[in-house]
């Protein structure tokens, strides 16, 4: 009986551990959602601290570490700079740079 109880408990803990890593059903867990908020906040802070990018209205969206940048910049150099700053943020896996050059 003790062995059966131990096996059931081990199986239950294993299932709980697996579902918490993926958020269950492949959806982001709370930890991943918080990380995405942190990533977005850190990228926006980097832009705010940069004299070339601070005045621009750039949209930053992060999903499971995949960042999408949208908005308008005046030059290719600013487009690259925005992407480079985003890539340097911890937790960023990829950057989809959809910034449009209007200059």
C-alpha positions in Angstrom: 0.0 0.0 0.0 2.8 2.4 0.9 4.5 1.7 -2.4 1.3 2.4 -4.4 0.7 5.7 -2.5 4.3 6.7 -3.3 3.9 5.9 -7.0 0.6 7.9 -7.2 2.2 10.9 -5.4 5.2 10.8 -7.8 3.0 10.7 -10.8 0.8 13.6 -9.6 3.9 15.7 -8.8 5.3 15.0 -12.2 2.1 16.0 -14.0 1.9 19.2 -11.9 5.5 20.1 -12.7 5.0 19.6 -16.5 1.9 21.7 -16.6 3.5 24.5 -14.7 6.4 24.7 -17.2 4.1 25.2 -20.2 1.3 26.9 -18.5 -0.9 23.9 -19.5 -2.1 23.4 -23.0 0.8 25.3 -24.5 -0.3 28.7 -23.2 2.2 31.0 -21.4 2.4 30.5 -17.7 2.2 33.4 -15.3 6.0 33.5 -15.0 6.3 33.8 -18.8 3.7 36.6 -18.9 5.6 38.5 -16.2 8.8 38.0 -18.1 7.2 39.5 -21.3 6.0 42.5 -19.3 9.5 42.9 -17.9 11.1 42.6 -21.4 8.7 45.2 -22.8 9.4 47.6 -19.9 13.2 47.2 -20.2 13.1 47.8 -24.0 10.9 50.9 -23.5 13.3 52.2 -20.8 16.3 51.7 -23.1 14.5 53.7 -25.8 13.6 56.4 -23.3 17.2 56.7 -22.2 18.5 57.0 -25.8 18.6 60.6 -27.1 17.9 59.4 -30.7 14.9 57.2 -29.9 13.3 58.8 -26.8 11.0 61.1 -28.7 9.7 58.4 -31.0 6.5 56.5 -30.4 7.6 52.9 -30.9 5.3 50.0 -30.1 7.0 47.0 -28.3 5.1 43.7 -28.0 6.7 40.6 -26.4 5.3 37.1 -26.4 7.3 34.3 -24.9 10.5 36.4 -25.5 9.7 37.1 -29.1 9.6 40.8 -29.6 7.8 42.7 -32.3 8.7 46.4 -32.9 6.2 48.7 -34.8 6.2 52.4 -35.5 8.0 54.9 -37.6 11.7 56.0 -37.6 13.4 58.5 -39.9 16.5 56.5 -40.9 17.7 53.0 -41.4 20.3 53.7 -38.7 17.5 54.4 -36.1 15.7 51.2 -37.2 18.9 49.2 -36.6 19.6 51.0 -33.3 16.1 50.2 -32.0 16.5 46.5 -32.9 20.0 46.3 -31.4 18.8 47.8 -28.1 15.9 45.3 -28.0 18.2 42.3 -28.7 20.4 43.3 -25.7 17.6 42.9 -23.2 17.8 39.7 -21.1 15.1 37.2 -22.1 14.7 38.4 -25.7 14.8 35.4 -28.0 14.0 37.1 -31.3 13.2 40.5 -32.7 10.7 41.0 -35.5 11.5 44.6 -36.6 8.5 46.0 -38.4 9.6 49.6 -38.0 8.9 51.8 -41.1 11.4 54.3 -42.4 9.6 57.6 -43.1 12.6 59.9 -43.6 
